[in-house]
Amino acid sequence: MGLVTCGAADFSGSIVREDGAYLVETESGEVIGRARSYRAGAERLARHHGFRADPVEIEHEREVYA
């Protein structure tokens, strides 16, 4: 699962990887489409809100289990 936030506007969403596909959801959980990658999903979410995602920055966060 990826969390998408926008620094220029007040919206967020998520990208959920499911069976090899990436589902793009708004902050309210509405699925607005599919994407081929996390980056493409972030771009789709931005377009949904009337923005151009340029640039898209991806940060990886991993939980370490001891």
Secondary structure, 3 states (H helix, E strand, C coil): CEEEECCCCCCEEEEEEECCEEEEEECCCCEEEEECCHHHHHHHHHHHCCCCCCCCCCCCCCCCCC
